[in-house]
Amino acid sequence: MEIASAREDSLLAGLIGRGIQLSRTPLMQMAEARAQGLFTVYKKLDMDAPERAEMTLPAMVDAAEAAGFDGLNITYPFKIEVIGLLDELSDNARAVGAVNTVVFRDGQRIGHNTDLWGFAESFRRGLEGADTRHAVLLGAGGAGVAVAHALADCGVKALTIFDTDAARAEALAALVAGNRPGCKTRATTDLAALFAADRPCGIVNATPMGMAKLPGMAIDADLIAPDMWVADIVYFPLETQLISTARARGCRVLPGSGMAVYQAVRAFELFTGRPADPNRMKATFDVFD
């Protein structure tokens, strides 16, 4: 899909979600815009804030469009609900069934999913040359859907999906098989048995496990071997227990910062029609640490 043609000298955007005060997205977007000489206003539109207690998502999107916003980033819990408010979806958003970036252009609302591209770009850069014959994905929720498609786009030939909700894992396996027929997919309910019968080359965590408020790992540490690569999408903390364990065992690792930065890179390009500098946005991301 063609990148939006935005105003030449400004960026007006915002982030809609709940509990978003610690999000790194606003600072990354503003810093990149200023570095490119753009006047920028980027608002955190936290729907948990008292002043929005009675406000609905449709009303918030309407208000942003009426105020002349170039676009919006969308996060939990609105990535699916927002689809009903849009005029058009990108191929990625349609495949994933979730939107995290909305562009206002020529009276139209266009939904994109930059999580998919963000993880794929992070994987290509951070795990170049990795063995992609078989990967295991932990988590089949909203983030897992994007990561599953991204793994297929990065050349994973066989993808096994595990989720505590077995039906959700089965549904994602079927979805990816339909959208990415070059990737053989299946669901599993027993990781230990899977690893004994068909040990994967890599592991990706797309669950919330490992977050500061949800410590731990979504997989038994004994299943991680030195010849595997291990990726996480959690970035707070950056060194999750999964990444720390895998690193200690000699695995190639991909922390969650990559996906966080590259999804923002793509969103900036969609908002402004300008290429973003990934290194500069990563430096802004790192300021938080």
C-alpha positions, 0 to 999 in steps of 0.5 A: 500500500502506498505510504501516506502523503503527510504535511511537509513540515509537521507531524500531529499524532497520538497514541490511544490505549489504556494505561499507556503513561510508560509507553516509549512510542511518543518519545520515539515519534517526537524525537524522529520528527524533530530530528527531521525538522518537523514541528511535532505534537504527539499526544498520549490519549490514555482512555484511563485518564479521568478526563476521558472516563466517559469517552468511547473509542469512536468518539476519540478517533472522531475527535483526533480526525476533526483536530487534523491529526495525521494519524494514530497509534493504537494499543491495548485493548483497542487493536481489534475494536478500531477496525470497525471505525476504518475505511480501508485496511492494509494487507498486513492488518487484514491478515493479522486482524488487528490494527496498531496504526491509523492514517488519516488521508484524503477523508479516509481512515486507513488501518495498518499493522506495523507489528508484523513488519516490525518483528520481521525487520528486527528478525532479519537484522538481528538474527541474520542467517538463523536456521529457519527450518522449524520455529516454536511460537509461544502465545497465539494472542494479538501479538502472536498473530502478527509474529506468526505471519512475520516468521513465515515472511522471514522464511520459517518453513515449519511453525509450531504454535503453543498457547494455554488456550489450545483452541486459539493456537489451532485457530492461529495455525489455520490462519497462517496456513491460509495466509502463508501457504509456504509455511507448514503450521501446527499447534501443540499442547505439549512442548516437552513431547514436541522438543523430544520428537522434533526439536526446533531451531528457534523459540519466540515468546509472544506472551506477556510472560517476562514483563516486570509485572508478570515475571517468569518464562512461558517455557521450561528452561531445560528445553532451551539448547545452545544451538537454538536462537531465542527471541522475545517481544517483551521489552520491559525489562529488556533482559527478560528471564527468557533472554537472560537464560538463553544468553547464558546457555550460548544461544543467539538472542533477539530482545524485544526492543527490535520489534518495538523500534521497527514498528515505530519506524514503519508507523513514522513512515506511514504518518509522514511519508518520510523514511525514518532513521532506525538507529536514531529511533533505537537511541531514543528508545534506549534513553528509557534504560 
